[in-house]
């Protein structure tokens, strides 16, 4: 199978690079090597070029936030000259909890890649709309405007409600806010990269990004008020990130 056949979304004649990732908390390495071999075989069948292997071990493998090897993978992926895939054996290699898994997948999204498992499951279709406009912004220095008033309006509506919303309406508004925060995290991170590192607004935005990521991946919890409190955190992040987005230099 040729690379172009294997990755129809890639550019003809441009090799797709596979960045293999895993996490392993125990001393026994047999299962880890078996999973990595499956990844290598999968990449070879697809005709992909293996860029390397990154494995978070020990406490880092169990951490929800601190994944230094995954961060290193994303840094390398951001420098790739063609299509890039974070290849994992299964979704649990990121995290068993869906909320945290989404946040870790978002790190790959931020550098223009996507994540795929050896079972052929991929989030490429989900991430492509957000990635699609980035080449234009980078190559022509033209940035697509975000609908900040709508984002802030949805956040304000949630906060003003005080939690007094029908369950289905609260769920729908929460999903909207999750989408706003996910998009804003990527856009603010992009502006941070393009701005002067000594700019005070950049330093403040970095703190805001970390806080927004933490709120984004924190599960709703339990109790009668848990869903509203989770949505409230997302609404606060929406306001915070829109402010950072506006305050940062446009590069």
Phi, psi and omega in degrees: 000132180278162180296323181293323178290324184287328184232079183300339180280346181279170179277136179305133177082357179254122184292139172273131181258130178260123177253102187279131181231146174206170173222145186208121187259348184258169180283327180292128186253004183300311181294323178299311181297324178296316179295318180296322177298319177300319179296315180298317180296320179298315180297319180295320178296327180278351182079023182271153173271126181279116182279337181154179181231132180234126182227121173276129186244161173059226182299325180298328180292334181266350184287142175281332188246315190272099178232077185299325180287325175294321176299319178295321176300314181296323177298314179294321180297323180295342179263358182296143183274347181222196178304139184229136182234129169275107187262124180231156180292316178204168186297333180294345178295337174274300177190150179281338181268128184302319182298315181289325179298319179301316182296321179290322175297327181294330177299322178291318178302319184299333181259011173090010179255188172216168184250141181218146178257166179288353173272001179088006178282135186217147175256018182301319182294328180286323186271340186301318180301323180287322181286334192300327184269354184292319178302322180295317181296325182279321186279326183249001181056036178245123183253130178286129182291145174267152179275073184297320179301320179294317178300312181293326178296318178294321178295318180296320180299320179294314184292320181294330183295334183063020180089358181274065179233147173303150186303316181292325179290320177296319180296317180294319180292323177298318179296321176299315181294323176299317178296319178300311184295318180299315179294316183294323178302314179295318183288319178293320178300322178296316180293325176299316180297326185271353184263160178295129184298335181276355179297125180304326180296329179292316180298317179293320181295324178298318177296317179297322178297315180298318179294318180295319178298319180297315178295323184296322186264356178286122180299156182301329182089200185232165179109162184296336184256005189295318183296319179293317180298323177296314178296324179297319177298319179294321179295318178296321177295324179299312178298314181299314184289324177295324176295316178297320181300318181284327184282335182285148175298147183282000178066000000 
